[in-house]
């Protein structure tokens, strides 16, 4: 290998780690969930007076005779028409949710250490709405 290529390979290795960004690296976990709404989304006020949307998504996996259900609690900071759209979604609607995931550890009332997965919605798409009795005719 020529000395020019050796210097270039060494320089590229040192600067390639974060040469595309000047911000500090952060750990970020993304999650994609396909499942059904457990209930209609609800507005909840925060201590600062801002309202946030909270809802749960149930996702099934495995064969029908041994089906496993995972529950995900999702928070949304949507405002305006996007918030109104989310509030109009009925229980049972199949949705595709993309969001940022984080795990929090806390002590429950019995003193046991518990963990919870928190998902903050970035995007949501409705894949299928549940049929009502009037739609079957």
C-alpha positions as CSV (number, residue, x, y, z in Angstrom):
1,X,0.0,0.0,0.0
2,X,1.4,3.4,-0.9
3,X,2.0,5.9,1.8
4,X,-0.7,8.2,0.3
5,X,-3.4,5.5,0.6
6,X,-2.3,4.6,4.2
7,X,-2.6,8.3,5.3
8,X,-6.0,8.6,3.6
9,X,-7.3,5.4,5.2
10,X,-6.2,6.6,8.6
11,X,-7.6,10.0,8.2
12,X,-10.9,8.6,6.9
13,X,-11.2,6.2,9.9
14,X,-10.8,9.0,12.4
15,X,-13.2,11.5,10.9
16,X,-15.9,9.0,9.7
17,X,-17.4,8.5,13.1
18,X,-19.6,11.6,13.1
19,X,-18.4,13.7,10.2
20,X,-22.0,14.4,9.1
21,X,-23.2,16.1,12.3
22,X,-21.9,18.7,14.7
23,X,-24.5,17.8,17.4
24,X,-23.6,15.5,20.3
25,X,-24.5,11.9,19.8
26,X,-27.7,10.7,21.6
27,X,-29.1,7.3,22.0
28,X,-32.5,7.0,20.3
29,X,-34.7,4.0,19.8
30,X,-37.3,4.0,17.1
31,X,-40.3,1.6,17.2
32,X,-42.9,0.6,14.6
33,X,-46.1,-1.0,15.8
34,X,-49.0,-2.4,13.8
35,X,-52.0,-3.2,16.0
36,X,-55.5,-2.3,17.1
37,X,-56.5,0.6,19.3
38,X,-57.5,-0.7,22.7
39,X,-59.8,2.2,23.2
40,X,-60.5,5.7,21.8
41,X,-57.6,8.1,22.4
42,X,-58.0,10.4,25.4
43,X,-56.9,14.0,26.1
44,X,-55.0,14.4,29.3
45,X,-53.9,17.8,30.7
46,X,-50.3,18.2,31.9
47,X,-49.1,20.3,34.8
48,X,-48.1,23.1,32.4
49,X,-51.6,23.3,31.0
50,X,-50.8,21.6,27.7
51,X,-53.0,18.7,26.6
52,X,-51.5,15.5,25.4
53,X,-53.2,12.5,23.7
54,X,-52.7,9.0,25.2
55,X,-53.9,5.7,23.8
56,X,-52.9,2.0,23.8
57,X,-52.2,-0.3,20.9
58,X,-52.5,-4.1,21.1
59,X,-50.3,-6.1,18.8
60,X,-50.8,-9.9,18.3
61,X,-48.2,-12.4,17.3
62,X,-47.9,-16.1,17.0
63,X,-50.2,-18.8,15.7
64,X,-53.9,-18.7,16.5
65,X,-53.8,-21.5,19.0
66,X,-51.0,-19.8,21.0
67,X,-51.5,-16.1,20.3
68,X,-49.5,-13.5,22.3
69,X,-50.7,-9.9,22.8
70,X,-48.3,-7.1,23.5
71,X,-49.7,-3.8,24.8
72,X,-48.1,-0.5,24.0
73,X,-48.9,2.9,25.6
74,X,-48.5,5.7,23.2
75,X,-48.3,9.5,23.8
76,X,-49.0,12.1,21.1
77,X,-48.4,15.8,21.1
78,X,-50.5,16.4,18.0
79,X,-52.4,19.7,17.8
80,X,-55.1,21.1,15.6
81,X,-56.6,19.0,12.9
82,X,-54.2,16.1,13.6
83,X,-55.4,16.0,17.2
84,X,-59.1,16.0,16.1
85,X,-58.4,13.2,13.7
86,X,-56.8,11.0,16.4
87,X,-59.7,11.7,18.8
88,X,-62.1,10.5,16.1
89,X,-60.5,7.1,15.8
90,X,-62.7,4.3,17.1
91,X,-61.7,1.4,19.4
92,X,-60.5,-1.5,17.3
93,X,-59.1,0.5,14.4
94,X,-55.9,-1.1,13.0
95,X,-53.1,1.4,13.0
96,X,-49.4,1.7,12.1
97,X,-47.6,3.8,14.6
98,X,-44.0,5.0,14.3
99,X,-42.4,6.6,17.4
100,X,-39.5,7.1,19.7
101,X,-39.2,4.5,22.5
102,X,-37.7,4.8,25.9
103,X,-37.7,2.6,29.0
104,X,-38.3,4.1,32.5
105,X,-37.7,2.2,35.7
106,X,-39.7,3.0,38.8
107,X,-40.8,1.6,42.2
108,X,-44.4,0.4,42.5
109,X,-46.6,0.7,45.6
110,X,-45.2,-2.6,47.0
111,X,-41.6,-1.5,46.6
112,X,-40.8,-3.7,43.6
113,X,-38.8,-2.3,40.7
114,X,-40.8,-2.1,37.5
115,X,-40.0,-1.0,34.0
116,X,-42.3,0.6,31.4
117,X,-41.9,1.2,27.7
118,X,-42.9,4.7,26.7
119,X,-43.6,5.5,23.0
120,X,-43.9,9.0,21.7
121,X,-45.8,9.0,18.4
122,X,-44.0,10.5,15.4
123,X,-46.4,9.3,12.8
124,X,-49.7,7.3,12.6
125,X,-51.6,5.8,9.7
126,X,-55.0,4.1,9.9
127,X,-54.8,0.8,8.1
128,X,-58.4,-0.4,8.7
129,X,-61.4,0.9,10.6
130,X,-63.7,-1.5,12.4
131,X,-67.0,-2.3,10.7
132,X,-70.2,-1.1,12.4
133,X,-73.5,-2.8,12.3
134,X,-74.8,-0.4,9.6
135,X,-71.8,-1.2,7.3
136,X,-72.6,-5.0,7.1
137,X,-75.8,-4.5,5.1
